[in-house]
Amino acid sequence: MSTPSGGPVFPVQDVSKWQCCGISVRDWFASAALQGLIASEDNSPVTDDLWLEIGLTPPDVIAPGDTWTHTHYAKLCAVRAYRHADAMLAERDKP
């Protein structure tokens, strides 16, 4: 099952000319959420299921020799941003 994208952010009516429709609404929402997450340095708890979902070991049980890196943080932020985007799309579709 694919994730609904919400369609293009800036739809264009005339498709007979060269155009760039840009990113999806889902990507746009995720972008906005990501800016907020990074700006606020969101320190809310991360559940073990979220760590496992993104293929990481929670920081408190990292194996000896492994380190918590910026890449881990970036991946975590991206997953959270798309969760926010999906929630916004779901809310937007309500009557």
C-alpha positions in Angstrom: 0.0 0.0 0.0 1.5 3.3 -1.0 1.3 6.4 1.3 -1.1 9.1 0.0 1.0 12.1 -1.2 -1.8 14.7 -1.1 -1.1 15.6 -4.8 1.2 18.3 -6.0 1.8 21.4 -3.9 1.4 23.8 -6.8 -0.9 22.1 -9.3 -1.0 23.6 -12.8 -4.0 23.4 -15.1 -2.4 23.6 -18.5 -0.3 20.4 -18.9 0.4 21.0 -22.6 3.4 23.2 -21.8 6.6 22.3 -20.1 6.2 22.6 -16.4 7.4 21.4 -13.0 4.7 20.5 -10.6 7.1 20.4 -7.7 6.8 18.3 -4.6 3.8 16.6 -3.1 1.7 18.1 -0.3 3.1 15.3 1.9 6.7 16.4 1.2 5.7 20.0 1.8 4.1 19.2 5.1 7.1 17.1 6.1 9.4 19.9 5.2 7.5 22.3 7.4 7.4 19.8 10.3 11.2 19.1 9.9 12.0 22.8 10.2 10.0 23.0 13.4 11.6 19.8 14.8 15.1 20.9 14.2 14.5 24.5 15.4 12.9 23.3 18.6 15.5 20.6 19.2 12.6 18.4 20.0 13.6 16.4 23.1 10.4 14.4 23.5 10.9 10.8 24.4 11.5 8.4 21.5 9.8 5.0 22.0 11.7 1.8 21.3 9.3 1.0 18.5 10.3 4.1 16.6 14.0 3.2 17.0 13.3 -0.2 15.7 11.2 1.1 12.8 14.1 3.2 11.6 16.5 0.4 12.1 18.5 1.8 15.0 19.3 0.7 18.5 18.1 3.1 21.2 21.0 5.2 22.5 20.8 3.7 26.0 21.5 0.2 24.6 24.1 1.0 21.9 26.6 -1.7 21.5 30.2 -1.0 22.7 32.1 0.6 19.9 29.0 2.1 18.2 28.3 5.8 18.5 25.3 8.0 18.2 25.9 10.1 15.1 24.3 13.0 13.3 23.1 10.5 10.7 21.0 8.8 13.4 19.6 12.1 14.5 18.8 13.1 10.9 17.0 9.8 10.2 15.0 10.2 13.4 14.0 13.7 12.5 13.0 12.6 9.0 10.8 9.8 10.3 9.1 12.2 12.8 8.6 14.8 10.1 6.8 12.3 7.8 4.7 11.1 10.8 3.6 14.7 11.3 2.9 15.1 7.6 0.8 11.9 7.5 -1.2 13.1 10.5 -1.8 16.5 8.8 -3.0 14.8 5.6 -5.3 12.6 7.6 -6.7 15.5 9.4 -7.1 17.5 6.2 -9.1 14.8 4.6 -11.7 14.8 7.4 -15.1 16.3 6.5 
